[in-house]
Amino acid sequence: MNTVSLLTPPMDESEPLPEERHPGNFKKWLELPLLTNYELERIRTLSSLSFDEFHVQNPADLTYQVRLFFAKARQYLVRYVDEMKSIYKTHKYKTIERRIFYGLAKQCHVVLLANDWTGALELYQEVLSHHPDLFSHDPSMYFGLGLVYLHFKQWKPAIEAFTRLLYSFPTGMIALQAKVRLGVCYMELEDYNRCINLFKLAVNDSDESVFMPKFTIKYNIALSHENNDELEIAESEYENLITELTQHISFLQSKSNVDQQQVDLLISVKAACLRQIGWISYRRSYKDDANRLDHLKKAQENLISAHDTDPRDGQSYYYLGRVYGEHEPSVSGQVAHDAFVNYRFSIDKKEQNADTWCSIGALYQRQNQPIDALQAFICAIELNSTHSAAWTDLGELYEKNAQYQDALECFKNAMLNNPVAPEPIKARVQFLEKELSMPVPARPSNHASSSTFETVIPSLKEAYEQPIPLELRNRQDAAYADREAQYDNAFWDLWEDFRTMEHEKPEDMEWDVTYPRPMEDLEIQVMQLLRANEPALVKAEREVLECLETSEAVFKAKVIEYVIPEAVREMPRVTEEMIQNLRDHGHLLESPRCYSFPFLPKISFNDLPDSFSLLSELYVSMDISAQEIMQMVHRRTQPNSTYLPVFEEFAKLPEPPRGPVKPIVTDEDVRTALERSEKHPLILKTPILTVDNRKEAQSLELQRFLDGSTISCIRGLTGCLRLDLSLFSTKAVAEIDGNQEIEIRTQYQLPPETNCDHASQQTWQCVSDPSYTTVNKYAEYQSESFKHTLKGEAEKIKKNVGGTRGPSPKRMKLYKRASSPPKHLKSIKYGTNIDLSDDTKWGKQINELSKLPAFCRLIAGSNMLSHLGHQVHGMNTVKLFMKVPGCRTPAHQDSNHMASININIGPGDCEWFAVPYEYWGKMHKLCEKNGVDLLTGTFWPIIDDLLDAGIPVHRFTQKAGDMVYVSGGAIHWVQASGWCNNISWNVAPLNFQQLSISLLSYEYNKLRRFKSEVPMQLMCWQVAKNVKFTNQLIYNTCKGVLIRSLAFLRMVADYIVSQKKTIKAHTRTSGEQSHFCMTCECEVFCILFVKDIGGKFTVFCVYCAKSQGIEGFIALQQFSFTDLYSIYDNMKYIPAANNNKMSFTA
């Protein structure tokens, strides 16, 4: 579609000639440029959602008239913002601040739509830094910022922008566009599970994305499964999509008016599916030697079919080249020719493909053409310097030609860039380093020279200057310079020259002259009445007065607000009833002192809140009854009735704590300690508590102390309670269920202060590769590891009889900077998360743990997790860990920031590290800096980095029999010092601190699109049902959750009725698991939206059901409103003095 037709009537679209610009008559514009009626209306509707309409690959491709329109629009907006800032100097009103923001926001969108990417980035970031709250309230702002980051391939900032948008606005067209682009970002970062989830959300949405049609999304779902090594699922998805595409193409071609552009798109997607099926067969040829030729044949057939379907696709040529290159050497001449031909075609289609050049190099190497192979490998590295396969192949080439120093450098570069198989490369590096460090023996005089290495290929430094790599680099540099020039110069002349251009006014055009909007008589009357009663006004009424006075100031200053429709909507709606109250009582509201709202009651509203949060601000008192809540919410559905919200219906973004205002220690304290060789002051002392008897173990003081500490080690508790920890030994576990499948993690054995990757380079990313085995097999491994180490230690003792004295224990207590990671890395295996939840198998073990005091028991009235009524595996059930020395539990916070219990079964020790909860925000930033995700990543913090960032760390040793109590939200990580087993579970102490941080974690998980293990709504309702509250803080927090939950459930029920659907009663059964939405993984409490998918009933939340079209869902209600009213109204706060202790109290 021609973009210009959307803006103005047809005009001459050619660039103006130099003389037409009147260069000798430049003057500064004193008046705003003229706009047509259509242009004026178009400016009002512009937002980042219009992006797909104006987007072009090259900014210069936008026609001159379109760019001129954006320049005129920006001129209006710049003038508007400047004039509003001038008014703000004399009227410091919040409403003027908002109007300034609206003008800046519209400017951001105009610059973005003009495809001025650098200008848009600068503007969006500036507005975000000055108006963060208003920025988050406008979904088009985060969407626009995300588009800019996406354009510059800044995937993580783009993810941040889009996830913030989706948290506050989970439905609608803008949410769909964000989900698709967010899926692209996760695909680029190889987070395929999240990517697939988002793409499925987009496919099931009732709307269609212009950016990525549903057929393309389905293709990307299949491709993500393929990249995630789920080849069977991917192949099935491709085949189903081919069937759909074939039918749809036939349907489109049978129509009289064929949309050839759409047909071509579908054909290209079908060809891509055939291509990828061929590639899957090629990949299988490596895994199935017995049927290798069959797989290659099938791959060739599908790739040829893909090429015939769409000859324009260069990737099909590349894959065909790979297939031809795999045939037997007996026919290598013809096969090599066919492979080279296809590679050549692939390069012609797309030169910037490092994989193709690497494959060409490998083929040349097989053909014994080392110079050609070298140039191809260098081309691959020029295009992608992190291409580990090219570095590896180049290293092998140098090694075969006896140029070992160059080979070593290539292998080292391969190790630095995530090789698929690091161990063999690491072995080559170690071997070459060893050999090159030894003296080279002289060649005997009578030794005949070998002809093997007659061809000496250029060294690595010289290789970059070979003809083909040099030519490729020159072309790449020229293309880069062109793109850079586009960004630098595309809009400078337009934005700047427009101010000084003279424009003719064509006579055949209808121009619209805009004027400031005068105030209406009613507005003037209300303003005068409010001014007369100004001293007695409440907050909401002052807001109205400010809006009216702003309108007056805007009119007097002759500011044109017509292009800013949001400014017109700033004025609160005043009803006739309010005006009568104002005349009679001097207030707009009947009982103004009863309301703490910063706004007037709403008259118009959406069918559902934009989003729902358990942390939203409440606008009602804690003593409101369930019936009053229902009456307030019911007014939402009544036409022309004023509605007072129960809670803030815009969900603010949850943020981690930023850390204590006052640091624990100063920089001066740190310097002084290091100068004196003292213990680093940020290495905090950990409480080691000794319990001698049952009374001490059961004491309330102990529980309070533990809840107030970051982490504590309790020594002697298991002994004085006579716990039989041998029930959790490897031998006992193997005897009960030796064939149980368990997850194991393959890690490197490293010093606890540091961490490294495969190349021994220091990093936070923890090598921890998952696989599976049985309890019996891991028990054998644990035993063999112990015997092997014991044998090695005995040999060392024999060699060092009467050896030197060991290090002083006193000196070992002092903190020293971490040593560098070892060059030779030893792999170890860690048996993790072994499930002991089955009562029939592990009843004896679970019963033994019932001897523990209430604060750390699995089931106890003081443990909020006990009130859920069902198991949450690993949280209110026991899990076992089996370890050898060096096994690591990477850094993490427990699910929903619950407290946790860990008992060391022994016989070896464990070393613990922990960071206080208050430093969660600082740790999050440090994790981002080091390329790991605090929420989902597998990482091991380097102690030096934490201390340098001012983050305190607890460090201590847990001996056999010791219990560690980790308070809620503490970030902790553990390394085994010896052979040992550990058992662990979570507890949720019934106190304000635990409940508040768990609610924050619950909402933060929603923001990050991460599933919460604990259903917080259900837990709060269950606690309210079972507990008598004697603590005001936890009572208010829990009741606040119930108020929000009850009001939202009523809104959902009213929405269902408004959609002409009925809600069916479906009582919750005993022990039934909590429900989470299939797509967004949020908790679905009470009202479930159910759909039959593949013969199974699947649960969705109201927002995902609304996006897909609620017509296809069945609504089920698990708790009746009568039951919920009863629980809510019976929830009481009983001061401690009046507590009769009839049931458990909090």
N, C-alpha and C positions, 0 to 999 in steps of 0.2 A: 504493500500500500504506500502511495506517495505521501510522505509526512506533511508536505507543504499544504496539501488539500485540507488538512485538519486545522490549518491556521488561518489562511487567507484565501481569497479567490485566486485563480490562476494568474501568475505574474511571470515576468521574465526572470528566470532562475540563474542566468549566467552571472559570473563574477563581474562587478563593475570595473570599467577601465580606469587606469590611473587618473586620467584627466577628469573623470566623472566624480572623483572624490574631492575636487576643488582644493588641491593641496595648498594653494596660495591664500585661501580664505578660511583657514581653520579658526574656529572660535569656540570658547567654552559654552556648553549648553546652559542656558539660564532657565529654560522651561523644559518640562518633561516632554518626551517624544509623544507624538500622536499614535493612538491605537485604534484599530477597527473595533467594531462592536464584538466581533467574534474573538479577536485577540484579547480583549479585556476580560471576557468570560473565561477564556482558556487559561489565562494566568491564575484566576481564582481556583481552578480545579487541578493545577499542576501539583504533583507530589512524586516521591520516589517510586510509587506504584505505576507511574506512567513510563517507567524505564524501558520496558520491552518495546514500546511504541517508537522511541527515538534512538535506541541503541544502534551503533554502527561499529564495524571492526576498526576503522580508521577515522579519527575525529574529523579529518579533512573531508570525509565523504558526506558530511552533513551539508545540505545545500546552503547557499549564502542567505537566502530568505529565512530559513529556519534559524540559522545562527543569529541573524539580525533580530528576529523575534525574541530570542533568549536574551540578547544584549539589551533590548528595550525593556523587557520584563525586569532584568536585574537593575536597570536604572531606576525604575519605579520603587523597587524594594530597598535599594541603598538609600534613596531619598527618604523613604518612610522611616527606616530605622534611625537615620540621623535626626529627623524631626522629633521622633518619640524620645530619643536620648536627650534632646534639648528640653522637652517638656518635663522629663524625669528630674532634671536639675532643680526644678521648683516644686514638683509634686512627687514625693518619694513614696509612691503607691505600688503595692504588689501587682495590681492590675496593669500598670504601665510596664513593669518588668516582664510580665507575661506577653504583652503586645510586642515588646522589643524582640522577645524570643520568637514569636510567630513570624515576624518579618525576617529574622535571621534564618529560621527554618525554611521558609519559602525560598530564600536566596540559595541555601544549600541545595535544594531540589533543582532549582533552575540551572545552577552550575553543573550538577550531576547530569541532568538531561541533555545538556549541551555537550556531553562527553569530555568535559574538561576535568580529567581525573585528578590531577595534582591539585587544582584549585578546589575541587570538591572535598578532597581529603583534608586540606588545610581548614576549610570552613567548618566541616562537620566536627573535627576535633576541637576547634576553638569554641564552638557552641556547646559541645559536651562538657568542656572544662569549666565554662562559666554558668551553665544552666543544667546541671545533671538531673535534677528532679523533673523539670519540665521536659527535658530530653526523653526521659524514660516513660513519660505519660503519652508521648506521641509515637505510635508504632512506626510511622513512616521515617522517623529519624534513625532509629537503630537499623531499619531495613536499608536506608540509603547508605549509612556508614558501612554496613556489611557488604553491600554491592561494591563499594570502593575497595575494601580490603580484598574481596574476592578477585577483583580485576587485577590487583597487584600480587595475587597468589600468596597473600598473607593469611594462610588457612586458620591459624589459631585465633588471631584477632577477629576474623570473620565469624568463626564459631561463637566467640564471646558475644558479638553483636546480635547474631540471629537467635542464640539461646535466651538472651535477655528479652528479646522481642516475644518469643514464644511463651515464656513464663507468664508475662503480663497479658498477652493477647493470643490465646491458644487456638482460636477459630477465625474463620473468614479467609478471604482471598489473600490478604497479606501474610497470614500464617501459612497457607499453602505454598506461596512463593518462597517463604523463608525455609520451610521444611525441605523443599527440593534442593535449594542451594546449600543448606546445612548438610544434606546427604552427600553432595559433591565434595564439600570440605572434608568430611570424615573419610570419604573414599580416597582422597589424595593423601590423607594421613594414615591410610591402611587400617582404620578402625572399622572393619567391615560389619561387625554386628550392629553398631549404632547406625551405620550407613543404610543397611538393609531395613532396619526398623523405620527410619525416616522415609525411605522410598516407598515402603508399603503404606505408610500413612498417606503419602501423596497419591498413590494409585487408588486407594479406597475413598479418597475425598470426592465429594459430589461435584466439585469444580474442576476445571482443567487449567493447567499451568501453560502459559505461552512459552515460557523459558524452556520447558522440557515436557513434551507431550507424553501421555501415559504409555504408549508403546515404547518410547525411549526409556522411560523410567523402568519398565519391566525388563528391558534389555540390561540396564545397569544393575538391577537386582540380581539377575543371573550372573552377570560379570563379577559382582561382589562375592557371590557364592564361589565362583571359580577361583578368584584371587585368594579366597579364604580356605582353599584346598578342599572344598565341598563339591567335588567334581560330579558326583551322581546327581545331586540336587541341581547343580548348574545346567547339566546336560538336559535334564527333564524340563527345566524352565525354558531353555532355548528351543527345545522341540515344541513345547506348547505354544510359545510365542510365534514360531514359524507357521504353525497351523492357523493361528489367529490372523497373522499378517497376510497369509495367502488368501484367506477368505475375504478379508477387508479390501485387499488390492483388487480382487476380482469384482467386488461390489462397486468400488469407485470407478473402475474402467468400464463397467456396464452402463454407467450413467451418461446421459447425453452431454452434459457440460462437465467434462473431466477436469478436476483440479490437479494439473500435472505436477505442480510443486509438491503437493501432499503425497501423490503417488510415488514420486522420486524419493521422498523422505522414507516412506514405508519400505521401498525396495532396498534402500541402503541399510536400514535396520535388519531386514531379512538376510541380506548378504553378510552382515556382521555376525548374526546368529550362526549361520552356516560356517563362517570362518572360525568362530570360537569353538564350535563342535569339533571341527577339524583339529584345532590346536589342543583340545582336551584329549583326543585320540593320540596325538603326537606325544603328549606328556605321559600318557599311559604306556607308551612303548618303552619308556625308561624303567617303569615299575614292574612290567610283566614281560620278562625275557622270552618265555615260552610262546607268547602270541605277539611278539614284537612286529613281525612282518604284517600281520593282519591289522594291527593298530595303525601302522604306517600307511597301509593301503587305504584304510578308511579315512585317515587324515587327508591323504592326497585327493580322494574323491570329493570330500566335503569342501576342501579348499578350492579345487577347480570349479565346483558348483558355485561357490561364493564369488569367485572371479568372474564367472559367466553372468551371474546375477548383477554384479556391480563392478565393472572393470576399472572404475575410478579409485578404488580402495587400494592404497599402497601397502597396507598391512597384510593383505592376502598374499601379495607377491613375496613379502618377507617370510611369512610362514611357509609358503611353498618352497622357497629357497632352503629353509631349514629342513623340510621333509626330504627334498632331493639330495641334500647333503648327507643324509643318514644312510643311503643305500650302500650295498656291498662294494668293496674296492674293485671287484672284477669288472664292474661297469662304471668305474669312477670317472673315466674320461667324459662320456656323454652326460653322466649325472652331474659332474662338476660344472659342465657347460650350462645345463639347465638351471642349476642352483645360482650360478653367476648371473644368468639372464634375468632371473626373477629378482635377485638382489638389486640388479641395475634398475629394473622397473620401479622397485620400491624406493630407491634413492631418487629417481626422477620425480616420483609422486611427493615424497617428503624426505628432503636431505637431512633434516635435523633428527635423525633416529640413531642413537648410539648403539642400540641392539643390532641393527642391520650392519653397521660397520664392524662391530665385534664379530658377527657371524661370518662376514666376508674374510676377516683376518684369520679366523679359525679354519676356514676352507682353504685359504692360501697356504696356511701352515701344513695342512694335510697334503697339499700338492707340492710341498717342499719348495715354496717360493717365499723365503724368509723376509726379503726386503719389502715385497708387496704386503705380506702379513703385518709387518711392523707398521707400515703406513696406515693400514686399515685400523689397527688397534689404537694408534695415536689419534686418528680421526674420531674414534669412539670416545676416547678420553677428552679430546677437545670439546666434544658436545656435552659430555657428562663426566666431570672429573671424579665423581663418586661411583663410577661403574666398576664394581669389584670384579666382575667376570672378565672385563677387558684388561684390568691390571693383572689378574691371575694368568690369563692366556699370554700376556706380554712377558710376564715373569718366566713362564715355561719356555717361551721362545728364546729369551736370553740365556736361560739355563742350558737349553739344548745346544746353544752356540758357545757354551763355556764362558759367557760374560757374566760371571757370578755376582759381581757388585751391583750391576744394573738389575739382575734378577732379584736380588735381595731387596732393593729399593721398591721394585714393583710389588713383590709379595707383601711388604710392609704397608704399602698404600692399599692393597686389597684388604688387609686385615682391618684397616681403619674405617672401612666403608661397608660394614654389615655383610660379610660374605655368607653365602648360603651354607657352606660347609667350612667353618673356621678351623677345625682341628687339623686337617691335612695341610692347610696353608701355614698354620702356626708351626707345625713340624718342619716344613721346608725352611721357614725363617730361622728356627733354632739350629737346624743342621748347617745352613749356609753361614750363619754367624760364627758357629764353632769352627767350620772349615776355614773361613776367611781370616780368623784370628791366628791360625797356625802358619808357620813359615812354609813357603812354597819350595819343594825340593827341586834341585837342579836337574835338568834333563841329561841323561847319559849321552856321551859323545857318539856312541854307536847306535843310538835309538832312532829308528826310522820315524820321520814326521808323519803324523796322521793326516789324511785328507778329509776327515770328518768336518773340520771347522775351517775349510778353505775360505768360505764366505764370511767375512767379519761384518756384521750388521752395525749400523751407526749406534752410538751410545744413546742413553735416554735423553741427555741434553741435546744431542745433535738431531735426534729423531723428530723433534718438533719443527725443524727447518726443512724436512723432506718436502718434495714438490706438492704432493696431494694434501697433506695436513696444512701446509702453508697456504695453499689456495683456498681450502675450506675455511681456515681461520680468517683470511681476508674477507671472504664473503660474509661470514658471521659478524665480523666487526663492522662492516659496511651496513648490514641490516640493523645491527644494534644502534649505530649512529643515526640511521633514519628514524627509528622508533623514538630515540631520545629527542631528536629534533621535533618530532610530532608533539611530544609532551611539552617541550619548552616553548614552542612558537605557535602552536595551533590556535591559541585564544588570546595571546597577549595583544596582538594587533586589533582583534575584534573588541575586546573589553575596553581597551584604552582609546583606540581611534574613534569609537562610537561617541565618546564624549565630545569630540571636536568636529565631527562630521556635520555637514549641512545636508538635510534631506528635503527633497521636493515633496510637495503635497499633491499627489495626482487628483485631478478633478473628478474622475469617475469613481472615487472611493468614498465610502461613508465612514466618517471618523466620529469617534465617541469622545466627548469632552467630559471628564470626571470632575465632580465637585465634592467638597466635604459634606458629610451627612449632618443635617441640622438635628437638634434634639426635638423630640416630640413633646407636646404640651403635658402629657401625663408624666413623662420623665422629669420635666422641670418641676412639676407640682410635687412629686415624690421627693425630689432632691431638696426642695425648700422645706418640706415637712420634717425630713430627717435632720437637716441642719438645725432646725428649731429645737429638736430634742437630742442634739448630739451628745451631751454629757451622759444621758441615760441609755445610750445605744449598746446593744450586745455585739459580739464579734461578727455574727452573720450580717447584722444591719449596717455595721461600719463597712463591711465588704461591699454592700449595695451602694452606700454613699460614695465610696471611693470610685466605683465603676461609673456612677453618674457624673461625678466631678471630673473624671478622666475624659468622658465623652464631651463635657463642656470645654475642657482645655483643648481637646483635639479639634473641635469645631472652630474655636477662636484662633487657633494656630493655622487653620486652613489645611490640615493634614488630610490626605486622601487615603481612606482606609478601605475603599471598595475592593481592592485587590487582595485584601487580607480577610477572608470570610470568618476566620477564627476570632478576630477582634469583635465582630458584630455579635458573636455568640458569647462573648465575655459577660454581657449584661444579664444578671440573674432575672428569671421570670417572676414577676410580681402579680399575684392574683387580686381580683376585686376584693376578696375577703381580707387579704393582707392590707390593702389600701384603707379599707374601712376601719380595721384595727389601728392603723397608723393615725387616722383622724380622731378616733375615739380615745385611744389609750397611749398614743405616742410610740407604739411599737408595731412592727410588721407582724410579729408572732403573738399569739394569744397569751402564752406563758413563756416569755423569752428566757427567764432565768432557769427554766427547766432543761434548756438545750445547750449543749456544749459544741454544737456543730459550727464549723468555720464556713458554712454555706447556708443558703435557704433550702427549704424542702424542695425535692425534685418533682417536676411535673411530667417530664418525658424520661424514659429509661428503656434499656434493652430487655429482651425476654429473660436473659440470664446475666449475671455479672460478667464483666470482661474476663475475669479470672477469680479463683478462690484460694485464699490462704488462711491457714490457722493462726497466722501472726497479724492479720489485718487489725487496724485500730478499731476498737469498739466505740459505738456512739450511744450506748445504753448503760444503765447502772447494773451492778451485779445482782441486785434484788429483783430484777424484772422476772415476771412469771412466764411460763411456757405459753400461756394463752395470750399474753400481751405481745410476745414475739410473733405469734401467728397472726394477730390482728395487724401489727405493723407491716409484716411481709405481704399480707393479703391486699393491702392498699396498692401494692406494686401492679396488680393486675386490673385495678379499677380505672377506667378511662377518666381523664381530667381530674383525678384525685391527687392531692399532694402526698408524697411518699418520703418519710424520714428513714434513711437507711439504718439498719441494725449495726452494720459494720462497714468499714471502708471497702468499696467494691472494686477498687483498683489495687492489685497486689503489688506492694513495693518489693523491690529486689532484696532478698536476704543477703546479708554480708557477714563474713567471719569477723570475730573480734580482731581489732588491729594491734592488740598488745597493750600492756600496761602503760599508762601515761608517764609514769616515772620508771626509768630502767632500773633493773636490779643492781647493776654495778655501772660505774662510769668508765670511760676510756682510760682515765688516770689510774683507776684501781687495777685495770688489766695490765697496763704498762708496768706498774710497780710490782705486781705479782710475778710477771715474767722476768723482770730484771733480778728479782731475788730468787729465781728458780723455785717459786712456790707453786702450789696447786692453782690452776686457772680459776679465777673467781666465778666464772660462768659454769664450771662443773659443780653442780649443786650437790649438797649432802642429802642422801636419801634416808628417810627414817627406816631403821632396822629394829623392829619391835619384837621383844622376846615375851612369849606367853608361857606361863609356868603351870597354870591350872585351869579348870573348867570355868571358874568364876570370872577369871580375867578374859577368857575366850568369849564369854557371853555378855561382857560388859557393854553398856550403852556408850561409855566414854571411848572405847576402842572403835566402835562404829562411827562415832562423830569425828574422831581423829582421822580415820581413813577417808571419809567423805571430804574432809577439808584439805587433804594432801593430794599432790599430783600423782604420786605412786609410792607405795610402801611395801616393805618386805616383812612378813610376819614369821618369825622363827619359833619353833616349838609348838605351834598350834596343833599340827597334825599328830604330834607325839602325845600331847597331854589329852587329846580326845581319842587316842588309841585307834586312829584310822589305819586300816590294813592296806597300805599303798602297793603291796605286792600284787594285789588284784589287777593292777594296771601295768604290770611288767610285761615285757615282750613275750615271755614264756606263757604267762596266763592268757594274754589276748590271743596268741596263736593257738592255744589249746581250745579256746571257745569257738573261734571262727577264723581259722587260718586261711580259708579260701576267699575271705571278703576282699573285694577289689578296693584298692586305695590309690590315691593320687600321690605320685612322687615328683619331686622337683630336682633337676640336675643343676647343681651350683658349683662355684669355685670355692676352694678353701682359702680364705684370706684373713689377714689380721683384722680385728674388729673395728679399728679406727678408720679403715679405708675401704675402697671398692674399686673394681676395674672391669673393663670389658675383655673381649677375647684377645685383644692386642696388648693387654696389660696397661692400657691407658686409663687414667683415673676418671671415673664417671659416677654419677648417681644411679644410673640405670642398672638394675641388678639382674645379672644373668641367672634365670630361674626357669628352665625349660620344663614344661609339664609332660608327664607320661603316666602310665598306670601299671600296677603290679598287684600282687596279693600280699596279705600280711605275712604268710609263711616265707615268701621269697625275700621280702624286706628283712625279716628276722634273720635269715641266713646271711644277707649282706651285712647287717649290723654286727653279727657275730664274727664273720670273716674279717671285717674291718678292724675289730678289736684285736683279734689274734695277729693280724698282719702288723699292726702298730706295735703290739707287745714284742713281737719278734724283732722289729727294727730297733726298738729301744734297748733290747738286750744286746744287740750287736754294737750299738753305740757305747754302751757301758764297757763292753770288752775292749773296745778300741781306746777308750779314754779312762783307763784305770788310774786313779790318783789325779784326775784332771783338775782344771782350774775352778776356783770358787764361783758360784752363781751370782746373779745380781742381787743387790741388797733389797730386801722387802720394803724398807723405808723409801728408797729411791724409786721403786716401782709405783709407789702411791702418787708420786708427783706426775703431773700431766706433762707429756712431751709431745711435740708435733708428730703427726702420723708419719710412719715410714712409707716409702714408695711401694706400690704393689709389686709382688714378685714377678720375675720374667717367666718362670716356669710354673704354670698353673695346674693344680690338681683338681680333678672333678670329683664331687661327692654327691650322694643322693639323700634326699630328705623326705621321709614319709609324713605327709601332712593331712590335716582335716579328716581323720578317721572317725566315722560316725558311731557313737555309742548310745544312740537314742532308743534302740529296740529293747523294750522292757523284758521280753521273753529271753533274749540272749544275754543282756547285760544287767539283769535285775539285781544281781548280787553287788555289782559295782555301784549301781545307782543308790541302792539301799545303804551302802557304806558311807556315801557322801551325805546322807541325811543326818549323820552325827555332827555335821558342821553347825556353827551358830547361825541364827536366822539371817544375819546380814549377808552371808555368802552362800546360802543354800540355794539349790535349784528351785525349790518350791517353798515359798514363805509369803505371809501376808504383807510383809514390808517390801517385797520384790514386785514391782509393777508388772513385770513380765509374767508373773504367776497368774495374773488376773485375765490374761488373754483368752484362756480356755482352749488353746491349741498349741501345738509345738511349732517353734521357729528353729529349725535345725541349726545347731552350732551356737544358739543364743540361750534358749532355756532347755537345751539338751547338752550333753557332754561330748566334746571332741578330743581325740587323742593325737599326739604328735610323737613320732619316733625319729630319733636323731643320732647322728655320729658327730664327732668334733668338726666344727665349722659350719654346721647347718644353720641357715638363717631364716628367721621369720621377718620378712621385709617390713619397713616402716608403714604404719597404718593407724587409723582411728577406728575403734570398734563400731559396728553398725549402729547408726542413729546415735552415736556418741554415748552408748551405754557403758557403764562400768564393767570391768571384767575381773575374773578370778583365774589365777594360773597356779597350779601346784606342780612342783618338780618331783617326779617319781624317783629320779636318780638312775644309776648311781653317780653320774657325772654332774657338773655344774652348768649353769647358763649365765651368760653375761647380758644384762639388760641396759637399754638406753631409753630415755623418755624426755619429751618436751612438754611443758605445761600447756593446757588448753588455751590459755590467753594468747599464746603465740601462734595459734592456728593461721591467722591472716598472714603473719610474717613467713611462716613455713610455706604457705600457698605460693607466695611471691617467689620465694627461694626455689621452690620446686619448678615453677614456670621458667625461671632463669636457667635451671639445669636440665630443662627439656623433659621433665616427668610430670605426671598428673597425681596430685596428692590423693585424690579420691579413688582413682582406678589403677594407678601405676604400680609397678613392682620396682621399688627403689631402696637404696641403702644410703642414708645421708652420710656425708663425709664430715667428721667431727670438726675439722679445721674450718670448713665453710660455715657451719652453724655458729661457731664462736666468733668468727670474723664478722658475721652479720648481727652479733649481739643477742643471739638466741641461747638461753641457758639450757643445759642438758643434765639430766640425772644419769648416773652410771653406777651400777652395783652388780654384785654377784649373787645369784640365787642358788643356794646349795640344795642337795637332796632333802626333801621333806619341807622345804620352805614354801610358803604361799605368798604370791605377789598380788596385791590389790591395786588395780589401775583405775583411777577415778575417771568419770565420764569425760570423753573428748580428748584425753591425753594422747599425744602421738608417741608411739613406742615401737621399738624393734629389738629383736633378741637373737643372740648367737650362742649356740651350744659350745661349751668348752670341753665337754667330754661326752661319753656315750650315755644317753639318758632318754627317758620318755617324759612328756608333760601332758597334763589334762587341763582343759580350759572350758569356761562357759561365761555367759554374761549375767549380770544382775542390774536391776533398775531400782536403786533405793528411792523410797517414797519421800522425796524432798524437792524443794523448789528449784534448786540448781540443776538437778538431773532432768526434771521435766522440761524446764525452759531450754536447756541446750539440746535436748532431744527434739523438741519442736523446731528449733532453728535448723538442726541437721535435716529434719524431714522436709522442710521447705527448700533448703539449699540443694538437697538431692533432686527435688523437682526442677529446680533451675538448671541443674547440670544434666537432666534427663537420666538420672541414675535411680534405680529401684531401691526404695527403703525396705529393709527387712521387717521393720516393726510397723504395723498398722496403727498409727498414733490416734486416729479418731476412735477406733474400736477400743483401744487400750484406755483412753480417757473415759469413755462411757462405762466400761467395765469397772474401772477404779471408782468412778462416781457411784456406781450401783453397790459396790461391796464395802466401801470404806467410810468411816466417820472422820471428818476433817477437824483437826485442832490447830492446824497451822494456817494462818490467814493467807500467806503468799501462795502456797501450793493450792489452796482452795480457790483463790481468785484465778490462778492460771488454768486449772482444770475446768472451772466453770466457764471461763472465757472460751475455751475450746468448744464446750457444749453449746454455748449460745450461738457461736458462728456456725457450728455443724447443724444445729436444729433449724436455724433460719435458712441456711443454704438448701437443706433437704426440702423445706417447704417451697422454696423457689423452684427447685427441680420438679417437684410434684405438680406445681401450677403450670410449669412449662409443658409437661407431658400432657396435661389436660387441654392446654391451649392448642396442642398439635392433634387434638381429636383422638388421643390414645388413652387406653386404660392401664392402670397399675394393678398387677396381680400379686396377691399375697403369697409369699414363699418363705415360710418360717425357717430361720437358721437352725441347723441341727447341732447337737452336742459334738464338740471336737472339730467342727467344720473349719477348714482353713480360711483365712481372710482372703478377700478378692482384690486383685490388682488389674488395672486396665491392660488388655493385651498389647496395645500399641504404645501408649505413653508410660505405662507401668506405674501410674499413680494409684494410691489406695482408692477403692470404690466401696464406700460404706453405705449400707442399708438399701439404697435404690440402685439396682443393677440393670444395666442395659445389655441384653443377651442376644446373640445371633448364632445361628447354626452355620458352622464353617467346617466342611468336610465331615459331617456326621457328629461333630462335637459342639456343645454349646459353650461359647466363648464370651467372657465378660468384658464390657467396655465402660468407660466413664461417660458422663453426659456430654462433655466437650467433644470427644472423639466420635460419639454417636451422632451428635449434631453435624459435625463435619461430613460424615458419610451419608447423612440423610436419615433422620430418626424413623422414617416409615418402615425400614427393614428390621427394626429391633423390637424385642419383647421387654417390657419394663417389669421388673420383679422387686418387691419390697420385703426385706428380711425382718425388720422390726416395725411394728405398727406405731403410728404417731401416738396412740394412747399409751403404749409402753414407754416410749421415749419421754413423753410428758411426765409420766410417773417417776422415772429415774431422775429427770431434771428437777422436778419440784421437791422431791424427797432428799435431794442433795443439800446438806446443811453444814454450816460452820458452827462447831461447838467449842467454845473456849475451853482450855485445858481444865479450868477449875470446875466446869460443869460436866465433864466427861464421865459417864457411868461405865465406860469400858465394856459395853455389851458386845461390841464387835471391834475389829481391828481399827485403830485410829492412826491418822497421819499428822 
